[in-house]
């Protein structure tokens, strides 16, 4: 995926992530992509997904596709 400017990204994490828990991911919609990062390392690497790939991931999660 092409370079994406993350400087103005509005990062958010799940409301299920309590304040004391540090093992979270944060997501932000930037341009035509969804960025994902580790909340413990906000200046670390970022994964970028197309909107359609992210929507497919969310649909699979809601359908239980990734349940153990």
N, C-alpha and C positions, 0 to 999 in steps of 0.2 A: 504494500500500500504506500502511496506517496507520503511525503513529509507532511505532518499535520502540526499546526501551531497549537500548543497546549497552554500557552501563557494565560489565556483568559478562561480556561476550563473551569466549570462549576462542579467540582468533585463532590460526590455524595456516597454515603455507605448505608447499608441496610439499617432500618430502624430496629431490627433484632440484634444489632451489635450494641451491647451495653457499653457504658463509658469505661468500665474496668477491663474489658476485653480488648486486646491489641491485635488479635489475629483476624484482620478484616481486609476485604478488598474494597476499593472505591471505584466508582464508575463516573464517566462524564461523556456527554454527547458533544462531539466537536466536529464541526463541519458535517461531512457525510459519513462519520464513523463514530464508533463507541470506543472509548479508551478505558482500560482497566489497569489499576496499579495496586501495589501492596501499601496499606495505610501506614505500616511501620517504616516504610522507605519512600516517602513521597517524592524524593528527587531521583529515585531509582528507575529501572526500566519500566516501560509501559507497553502493554499489549493493545493492538488496534484491531478492531473487527468492523467489517462492513455492517451497515444497518440490517441488511437481510440476514447475514450470519448471526448477528446478535438476536434478532427476532426468532430465528430458528432455535438458538440455544435456549431462550426463555420459554418457548413453546415446549421443547423437550423436557425442560426442568419441571414445568407445571404438569406435564403428562406423566412424570415419574420415570422418564427414560434413563435417568442417571442414578436412581435409587439403588442401594445395595441390597 
